Amino acid sequence: MKRLFLLIALSFLVAGSCAKETLKLCGVEWPPFTYVENNNIVTGLSHDIIKEAFRRLDVSVVIDSIPWPRCEFYVKHGKYDAILDNSLIGDRLIKGQYPATKYTLAVYVRDDFDQTKFSWESLVGKTVGFVRGYDYTERIKNYRGWDKELSSTDEQLLIKLKVKRYDYVVLDTYGAPLLAERLNIKIRKLEPEIDSTNLYLSFNKQHTAILKAYDEIIRQMIDDGTMDKLYLQYLPHNYSDILKK
């Protein structure tokens, strides 16, 4: 009952604060979590979670696709209200208790490459591809053994791998196979995976009331099974299983 009163109070507060405008969110294309058409994120798992949560709050949202560094900058400075699937929380971004998903990273190689196992030592002195501006985990960002080469997009990263610009790339384990299939590039994951972190819908620090209401709705969607159902529309595992890994 206490949670119900809290949710009602927060819903009124959020509805009042958003009555005259639509919340502006931003992100990038990251299958199966986000898919883009005409610079708008129009479907995908993260899109569907957000749309359902704000539908329950009776708040209108638009979700634009813009380059990641610009999106993060715009949210920090108030041009946008929140950034999708974000791990980096600083002095201008805030997150709730419940993550949207877990971001698992691995090293990928061409399918015909002879290496099968990952170890940090095996990549010492090797050139490894990354995407400029992405929020990699601290362990990955702080490793100095490899030589980083930056690309502007995941697509560019894989194309460089295909033409042997380098032999290794770091990509997330959800999006990499889907993107490679779309580009007709055969890749293989080195085992084990190298790191993971939780991702959140991260808000500008001015939006504490909106964040609290959104977070309460996400808790409700976890409890009533909605999150698991949405996950199983896009992935072979549900929300509960993935967050327990």
Secondary structure as UniProt FT lines:
FT   HELIX           2..17
FT   TURN            18..20
FT   STRAND          23..27
FT   TURN            31..33
FT   STRAND          34..37
FT   TURN            38..39
FT   STRAND          40..43
FT   HELIX           45..56
FT   TURN            57..58
FT   STRAND          61..65
FT   HELIX           68..76
FT   TURN            77..78
FT   STRAND          82..86
FT   TURN            91..92
FT   STRAND          93..94
FT   STRAND          101..110
FT   TURN            111..112
FT   HELIX           121..123
FT   TURN            124..125
FT   STRAND          127..131
FT   TURN            132..133
FT   HELIX           138..142
FT   STRAND          147..151
FT   HELIX           154..162
FT   TURN            163..164
FT   STRAND          168..172
FT   TURN            173..174
FT   HELIX           175..183
FT   STRAND          187..189
FT   STRAND          195..204
FT   TURN            205..206
FT   HELIX           208..223
FT   TURN            224..225
FT   HELIX           226..232
FT   TURN            233..234
FT   HELIX           239..244
//
